Amino acid sequence: MPASESFDKLMKESRDELMNLRMQLQSLMVKCGLRALKTYQAARNEPLRSIEVASLVKYELDNVIADLSEPNSIDSIIKQTRLEWEKLQETKQKKSQ
């Protein structure tokens, strides 16, 4: 397979993987929103109104994003990613031997 075809295939796979990861992240964010709604609903007898749902979910997501954007969180993500990358590289080297 020519290098350009191989690269094109890799780029398509990468795009597909990114789309899959975005869907997983969106599902995780939905779970965060649901957790917040359950918590707020437990504190009251009447159902949450639509505008309250939107406001509470937005507030929760803003806080999750802010928490993950803090330097300590980013450092932790970088460290974990580096470790996972090293493991992948070691596995790749073992397979090529």
C-alpha positions as CSV (number, residue, x, y, z in Angstrom):
1,M,0.0,0.0,0.0
2,P,1.5,3.4,-0.9
3,A,2.3,5.8,1.9
4,S,-0.4,8.2,0.9
5,E,-3.1,5.5,1.0
6,S,-1.8,4.3,4.3
7,F,-1.8,7.9,5.7
8,D,-5.4,8.4,4.3
9,K,-6.5,5.2,6.0
10,L,-4.9,6.3,9.3
11,M,-6.5,9.7,9.1
12,K,-10.0,8.2,8.5
13,E,-9.5,5.8,11.4
14,S,-8.4,8.7,13.6
15,R,-11.4,10.8,12.6
16,D,-13.7,7.8,13.4
17,E,-12.0,7.3,16.7
18,L,-12.4,11.0,17.6
19,M,-16.1,10.9,16.7
20,N,-16.5,7.8,19.0
21,L,-14.6,9.6,21.8
22,R,-16.8,12.7,21.4
23,M,-19.9,10.5,21.7
24,Q,-18.5,8.8,24.8
25,L,-17.6,12.2,26.3
26,Q,-21.1,13.5,25.6
27,S,-22.7,10.5,27.3
28,L,-20.4,11.0,30.3
29,M,-21.5,14.7,30.5
30,V,-25.2,13.6,30.3
31,K,-24.5,11.3,33.3
32,C,-23.0,14.3,35.2
33,G,-26.1,16.4,34.4
34,L,-28.4,13.6,35.5
35,R,-26.5,13.2,38.8
36,A,-27.0,16.9,39.4
37,L,-30.7,16.7,38.6
38,K,-31.2,13.7,40.9
39,T,-29.4,15.6,43.7
40,Y,-31.5,18.7,43.3
41,Q,-34.8,16.8,42.9
42,A,-34.1,14.9,46.1
43,A,-34.2,18.2,48.0
44,R,-37.7,19.1,46.9
45,N,-41.2,17.6,46.5
46,E,-42.3,19.2,43.3
47,P,-40.8,18.3,39.9
48,L,-38.1,20.4,38.4
49,R,-39.3,22.8,35.8
50,S,-37.8,22.8,32.3
51,I,-36.0,26.0,32.8
52,E,-34.5,24.7,36.1
53,V,-33.4,21.6,34.4
54,A,-31.5,23.5,31.7
55,S,-30.0,25.9,34.3
56,L,-28.9,23.1,36.6
57,V,-27.4,21.0,33.9
58,K,-25.5,24.0,32.4
59,Y,-24.2,24.9,35.9
60,E,-23.1,21.3,36.5
61,L,-21.3,21.0,33.2
62,D,-19.6,24.4,33.6
63,N,-18.3,23.2,37.0
64,V,-17.1,19.9,35.6
65,I,-15.3,21.6,32.8
66,A,-13.8,24.1,35.2
67,D,-12.6,21.4,37.5
68,L,-11.0,19.4,34.7
69,S,-9.4,22.6,33.4
70,E,-7.5,23.3,36.6
71,P,-3.8,23.0,36.4
72,N,-3.6,20.0,38.8
73,S,-6.3,18.1,36.8
74,I,-4.5,18.9,33.5
75,D,-1.2,17.7,35.0
76,S,-2.8,14.5,36.2
77,I,-4.3,13.9,32.8
78,I,-0.9,14.5,31.1
79,K,0.8,12.1,33.4
80,Q,-1.8,9.4,32.9
81,T,-1.7,9.9,29.2
82,R,2.1,9.7,29.1
83,L,2.0,6.4,31.1
84,E,-0.6,5.0,28.7
85,W,1.4,6.1,25.7
86,E,4.5,4.4,27.1
87,K,2.6,1.2,27.6
88,L,1.3,1.3,24.1
89,Q,4.8,1.9,22.7
90,E,6.2,-1.0,24.8
91,T,3.5,-3.3,23.5
92,K,4.2,-2.1,19.9
93,Q,7.9,-2.8,20.3
94,K,7.3,-6.3,21.7
95,K,5.0,-7.2,18.8
96,S,7.6,-6.0,16.3
97,Q,10.3,-8.2,17.8
